[in-house]
Amino acid sequence: MRDSTEPASTLLAALSRQREKPAPLSAFKVVIDRFLDKDEVVHLALEGNGWTWVDPLILATDRRVLLLRRGVFGFWSRLDEIAAGDVSGASLKVNMFFGKVIVSSRDGRRIRMGYDAEKHARAFVDSLNRMVSGHDR
């Protein structure tokens, strides 16, 4: 059995890859406690742009791709998820100032999340596609 702190450490590590400063545990404790299993491993994370204080977060774990959103008063909610084995790939829809990350399932479902940092979004999509193809774990 894995250490119960694994979801916290792997989430913070994944978030910190796209930040200048490390992601604070206090800001994501609710995500860890409410949405991640005690032995779930977060491989990738991308903070999206909700254009307000209602910002989305997409996570790729060893079990699923999970789309969450932080609400007006800091409450997080699950918007959608796709089981890891059902993910067929990811793509970017690029616009002039912002765009969307699109994660597709084998049955045609799609999870979409807006972003404003193309560099980070592209890294998320490329890494997820490598994981799906079995070239990166």
Stockholm file with secondary structure:
# STOCKHOLM 1.0

chainA/1-137         MRDSTEPASTLLAALSRQREKPAPLSAFKVVIDRFLDKDEVVHLALEGNGWTWVDPLILATDRRVLLLRRGVFGFWSRLDEIAAGDVSGASLKVNMFFGKVIVSSRDGRRIRMGYDAEKHARAFVDSLNRMVSGHDR
#=GR chainA/1-137 SS CCCTTHHHHHHHHHHHTTCSSCCCHHHHHHHHHHHSCTTCCEEEEEECCCSSSCCEEEEEESSEEEEEEECTTSCEEEEEEEEGGGEEEEEEEECSSCEEEEEEETTSCEEEEEESCHHHHHHHHHHHHHHHHTSCC
#=GC SS_cons         CCCTTHHHHHHHHHHHTTCSSCCCHHHHHHHHHHHSCTTCCEEEEEECCCSSSCCEEEEEESSEEEEEEECTTSCEEEEEEEEGGGEEEEEEEECSSCEEEEEEETTSCEEEEEESCHHHHHHHHHHHHHHHHTSCC
//
